[in-house]
């Protein structure tokens, strides 16, 4: 409720209904003076923030400490004192995925390809400078000219030498940490030999369905297909994949590692949609498990139960990721026990929430909990496959 002055007129400004009390019984609008001061706007702003925070933290407290309590309160109509589950789901999932995407990145090992290409180019540039230096030396007329030429070309080659040395030094320090100087020297000789013989400009061709055929454009592929007899042409799925393959080769210029990196990033960003799709599916599983109580628990109540369970899962996993980051940064071995306890509490919480919400005995609840998780496991694998294929054709 705002602190603005109530109007003397008892006609709602929004729907023109007769108002009894401070709020319209038809549309719910507060019957207050439409003109507001700056102070009323500021106080209304802070009231809304504190009101939301108060509801959020009180709801979160009950959510964490009393499994199954909030969904039961909701279906029994006691809702005003708690934050609405949909609003809380949107808020908690947004925070979770912002945290997840900002702190965790899936590493894609390129095998040092970028460094190898950079060294190769630096070596090529240095080779050109050395060749020019030799030509200039042949034309030198005296020792003074030779010294000037040597110094000038040495300065010109210096950036490329530093590039090669800096990458080599970094790889030696990271790949030979904790080893002897003798081993580092041996490692360096082997690496220089590999760099000298390795062809970093190797041409890759992204090939999804196999075969030796390479097409530079979709038009070329379609024309080849039209020239073939009908029984030798690719089917509709093979054509779709070939078209995608040609597009990817053109976009990534035959670099499959860059393609895989983009594909993984696209797939990871479909996780919120994957969870959203899984919710009605899991609610259907619960309806089958509690079909004898369908009058007491219609389909939508299973959805409400799962929404609260998902919200708790977001909170539980966020806490786990925070502990995991602290564990990695501080190297405290005992933190692993706390991380395990947080994950195990999440499993226990789901079982306890089912038992409290549906009100069945321990044995039945454990059996249904196992069946639900078995179905959820295979469903999530199927959804992962579907969403991965979707990402593969949309990234």
C-alpha positions, 0 to 999 in steps of 0.5 A: 500500500502506498502512502499517497493521499486517498481521493474523496471521490469514490469512482475508480479512475481506471475502470469507473466502478464505484469504490468501497474502501481504498482499492477498487474491487473490480480492477484492484487499482488504489484510489489515490490522487493522480498527482504525485510529488517527487518525494512520493515517487522516491518513497514508493521506489524504496518501498517496492524494493524493500517489500520485494527483498523482504518477501524474497528472503523470507520465502527463501528461508522457508524454501531452504529449511522446510522442504515441500512447505511452500508448494503446499501453502500455495495450493491451499491458498496462503500466498500473499505472505510469500513471493510468487513462485513464477517471479521467484523462478525467473529471478533465481534462474536469471541470477544463477545463469548470470553467475554460471556464464560469468564464472565458468567457461568450457575450455576448448583445447586448440592444442596451441594452434594459435601459438604455432601459427603466430610463431610460424608467421614470426619465423617467416618474417624473420627469414625475410629480414635475414635474407635481406640482411645477407643481400645487403651485406654482400653489397657492403663496402667496408666494416663500418657499413657492415656494422650499420647494416647488421644493427639496422636489420637486427632492430627490424627482426627484434619484435619477431624474435621476442614473439618467438621467445615469449611463446616458447618461454611461456610454454616451457614454464607451464609445461615443464613446471617443477622439472630440472633445467636439463629436462627443460633444455631437452624439452625445448630442443624437441619443441623447436624440432617439432615447430620446424617440421610441423605444417600449421597451415594444414587445410581442414575440411569439416565433414559431418556425414563422411565421404571424400566429396568436397563442395565449395558451394551449395549450388555446386552440390545441388548441380552434382546431385541433379546430374546423378541418377535418382537412386544415387542421390542423397536423401533429404536428411543427407542434403540438409546435412551437406548444406550445413556442412558447406555453410560451416566450411565457408564460415570457418574456412576449414577450422573445425576447432573454432567451429566446435568452440562456437557450437559448445558455447551455443549449446551451453546457452540453451540450458535455460530453455532445456530446463524450462522444457523439462519442467512440464515433462517431469510434472507429467511423470509426477502425475503418473506416479500419483495418478490415484490422487489426481483429484487432490493433485491435478497436473498444475499442482505438480508444476508448482511443486517442481517450480519450487524444487527448481528454485531450490536447485538454483540456490543449491548449485549456486552455493556449490559453485561458490564453494568450488571456486573458493576451494580452487583458489585457496586449495583447501582440501576440507572444502571438498567435504562441504561441497559434497554435503551441499550436493547430498542435501540437494538430493535429500531435499528433493526426497523430503519435499516429495514426502511432505508435499504428497503426504505418503509414507517413507517407503512409497516416497523412496520408490517413487523418488527413484522412479522419477529420477530414473525417468528424469535421467533418460529424459535429460539425455534425450533433451540434451541430444535434441537441444545439441542438434538444434544448436548444431543447426542454428549456431 
